[in-house]
Amino acid sequence: MRYVYLLRSESSPNQTYVGSTGDYPKRLKQHNSGESPYTARFRPWRSVVVLRFDDDLKAEAFERYLKSGSGHAFAKRHFW
């Protein structure tokens, strides 16, 4: 099982992050404690969307899509 998640910075609301993990609560704590170099600067983070996938390959494909040009547009329209 894998989670794809979208986060928004509470301190800098224009900053967003898309990621995936097998343990979402632990990963969110890592983002908010500064353990992730990319997200440490914009702490704290809050969840906007968290999707659970039973198929890891589909989760990875969806994360890649959200990080692509058309995926950015999709996320902006539906999630942000």
Rosetta silent file (secondary structure, phi, psi, omega in degrees, C-alpha in Angstrom):
SEQUENCE: MRYVYLLRSESSPNQTYVGSTGDYPKRLKQHNSGESPYTARFRPWRSVVVLRFDDDLKAEAFERYLKSGSGHAFAKRHFW
SCORE:     score description
SCORE:     0.000 S_00000001
   1 L     0.000  139.767 -177.495    0.000    0.000    0.000 S_00000001
   2 E  -139.072  147.669  178.691    1.283    3.464   -0.902 S_00000001
   3 E  -112.674  137.855  169.073    0.084    7.014   -0.302 S_00000001
   4 E  -110.504  130.462 -174.027    0.359    9.963   -2.678 S_00000001
   5 E  -134.354  151.247  176.080    0.012   13.248   -0.835 S_00000001
   6 E  -121.378  127.613 -178.011   -0.170   16.954   -1.551 S_00000001
   7 E  -118.574  151.869  172.933    1.002   19.400    1.088 S_00000001
   8 E  -126.106  137.827  178.104    0.753   23.177    1.435 S_00000001
   9 E   -73.185  133.312  175.970    3.072   25.246    3.592 S_00000001
  10 L   -78.772  -29.316 -179.232    1.304   27.112    6.375 S_00000001
  11 L   -82.981  -27.603  178.935    4.114   29.678    6.639 S_00000001
  12 L  -136.488   82.944 -172.119    4.365   30.242    2.846 S_00000001
  13 L   -57.242  -17.209  176.705    0.983   29.298    1.312 S_00000001
  14 L   -78.135  -12.017 -179.516    2.324   29.556   -2.247 S_00000001
  15 L   -89.721  128.083  178.654    4.679   26.627   -1.548 S_00000001
  16 E  -129.188  163.152 -179.109    3.293   23.179   -2.291 S_00000001
  17 E  -147.567  138.862  175.576    4.763   19.695   -2.299 S_00000001
  18 E  -119.839  132.099  179.060    3.764   16.371   -3.875 S_00000001
  19 E  -152.091  179.326  176.235    5.209   13.116   -2.584 S_00000001
  20 E  -144.328  154.179 -177.107    4.543    9.452   -1.927 S_00000001
  21 E  -163.332  164.312  174.152    5.280    7.075    0.925 S_00000001
  22 L   -92.278  -16.546 -178.756    4.290    3.810    2.519 S_00000001
  23 L  -133.417   88.188 -173.241    3.803    5.418    5.966 S_00000001
  24 H   -62.615  -48.741 -178.987    2.036    8.764    5.593 S_00000001
  25 H   -56.929  -41.807  178.938    1.811    9.844    9.276 S_00000001
  26 H   -64.451  -42.165 -177.918    5.544    9.220    9.756 S_00000001
  27 H   -66.071  -40.741  178.167    6.419   11.055    6.531 S_00000001
  28 H   -62.412  -40.660  176.654    4.351   14.119    7.454 S_00000001
  29 H   -60.848  -39.389  178.508    6.161   14.261   10.808 S_00000001
  30 H   -63.437  -42.806  177.952    9.486   14.141    8.939 S_00000001
  31 H   -61.572  -43.758 -175.561    8.437   17.077    6.734 S_00000001
  32 H   -78.655  -15.776  177.339    7.324   19.097    9.756 S_00000001
  33 H   -95.145   -3.319  178.062   10.413   18.310   11.837 S_00000001
  34 L    89.385   10.996 -178.970   12.804   19.465    9.093 S_00000001
  35 L   -74.743  -17.462  179.175   14.181   16.024    8.182 S_00000001
  36 L   -99.714  115.431 -175.010   13.380   16.539    4.494 S_00000001
  37 H   -55.662  -39.552 -176.748   15.851   19.041    2.956 S_00000001
  38 H   -68.633  -37.576 -173.842   13.437   20.321    0.299 S_00000001
  39 H   -97.546   -9.357 -175.434   10.550   21.014    2.671 S_00000001
  40 H   -57.996  -38.298 -175.477   12.439   22.061    5.835 S_00000001
  41 L   -65.860  -27.316 -172.554   12.547   25.726    4.855 S_00000001
  42 L  -109.727   22.413  179.680    8.776   26.095    4.530 S_00000001
  43 L   -63.408  155.657   -6.710    7.572   24.337    7.707 S_00000001
  44 L   -82.795  161.628 -179.913    4.978   23.659    8.970 S_00000001
  45 E  -112.299  148.653  173.489    3.081   21.699    6.327 S_00000001
  46 E  -128.334  150.726 -179.791   -0.557   20.663    6.244 S_00000001
  47 E   -74.098  136.317  172.334   -2.237   17.988    4.173 S_00000001
  48 E  -104.362  -47.719  178.885   -4.402   19.089    1.282 S_00000001
  49 E  -144.616  138.139  172.929   -5.043   15.644   -0.242 S_00000001
  50 E  -132.488  121.196 -179.298   -3.898   12.140    0.726 S_00000001
  51 E  -115.825  133.398  178.384   -4.724    9.244   -1.603 S_00000001
  52 E  -102.155  131.943  178.189   -4.151    5.598   -0.720 S_00000001
  53 E  -117.864  135.367  173.729   -3.269    3.136   -3.479 S_00000001
  54 L   -79.604  -23.669 -178.026   -3.257   -0.634   -3.126 S_00000001
  55 L  -104.950  112.131 -177.752   -1.022   -0.857   -6.203 S_00000001
  56 H   -59.832  -38.014 -178.946    2.440    0.691   -5.656 S_00000001
  57 H   -65.878  -38.176  177.496    3.077    1.076   -9.393 S_00000001
  58 H   -67.744  -37.094  177.238   -0.125    3.049   -9.870 S_00000001
  59 H   -63.165  -45.618  179.559    0.800    5.285   -6.932 S_00000001
  60 H   -63.006  -40.125  178.826    4.237    5.954   -8.419 S_00000001
  61 H   -65.375  -40.211 -179.918    2.690    6.703  -11.816 S_00000001
  62 H   -68.311  -39.747  176.703    0.166    9.118  -10.283 S_00000001
  63 H   -61.598  -46.183  177.938    2.892   10.923   -8.328 S_00000001
  64 H   -58.828  -41.893  179.152    4.964   11.285  -11.532 S_00000001
  65 H   -60.707  -47.352 -178.415    1.877   12.595  -13.328 S_00000001
  66 H   -62.477  -25.053  179.428    1.199   15.211  -10.615 S_00000001
  67 L   -89.347   -2.781  178.530    4.794   16.408  -10.961 S_00000001
  68 L   -89.167  172.877  179.907    4.448   16.777  -14.760 S_00000001
  69 H   -59.493  -50.978 -179.677    3.133   19.826  -16.603 S_00000001
  70 H   -70.227  -29.924  176.428   -0.370   18.502  -17.190 S_00000001
  71 H   -67.700  -36.953  175.554   -0.407   17.033  -13.681 S_00000001
  72 H   -60.755  -44.199  179.882    0.385   20.455  -12.220 S_00000001
  73 H   -63.689  -42.385  178.415   -2.597   21.869  -14.122 S_00000001
  74 H   -60.460  -48.224 -178.760   -4.822   19.007  -12.913 S_00000001
  75 H   -63.352  -40.264  179.205   -3.772   19.513   -9.283 S_00000001
  76 H   -62.385  -41.871  179.970   -4.274   23.272   -9.534 S_00000001
  77 H   -68.904  -39.272 -169.722   -7.787   22.782  -10.908 S_00000001
  78 H  -107.313  -23.593 -172.566   -8.870   20.066   -8.488 S_00000001
  79 L  -118.949  -40.309 -176.049   -6.777   20.228   -5.324 S_00000001
  80 L   -84.700    0.000    0.000   -5.148   23.599   -4.728 S_00000001
